[in-house]
Amino acid sequence: MKKIEAIIRKSKFREVKEALHNEGVNFFSYWDVTGLGNEREGHVYRGVSYSTSDIQRRYLSIVVNDDYAEAAIQAILKSGATGEVGDGKIFVSQIEECYRIRTGEKGGDTLK
């Protein structure tokens, strides 16, 4: 099993969610986060300067069986990209075990 953690633009969340569902990834957790990025300059809108160093993003936490991992990663890469700085990051790590709390069963079938 793999854990895929993705930090994406909030504006791309709907597209990423639909792309994941199309690949059979129907369950994941997400929350809004604020982070710091590489961009150091601010933007001016209607004469008011806005700092862009604090970036609003959405954090996704997805656990999938190994055979779904690459498809999920590619879905995020394709649907989450704008081609601009700040599109986000994806982190992949190995999950040793998974348990379903309701039944106590363990293993990859608990993700279905």
Sequence and secondary structure as in RCSB ss.txt:
>XXXX:A:sequence
MKKIEAIIRKSKFREVKEALHNEGVNFFSYWDVTGLGNEREGHVYRGVSYSTSDIQRRYLSIVVNDDYAEAAIQA
ILKSGATGEVGDGKIFVSQIEECYRIRTGEKGGDTLK
>XXXX:A:secstr
 EEEEEEEEGGGHHHHHHHHHHTT    EEEEEEEE S    EEETTEEE  SEEEEEEEEEEE HHHHHHHHHH
HHHHH  SSTT EEEEEEE    B TTT  BSGGGG 
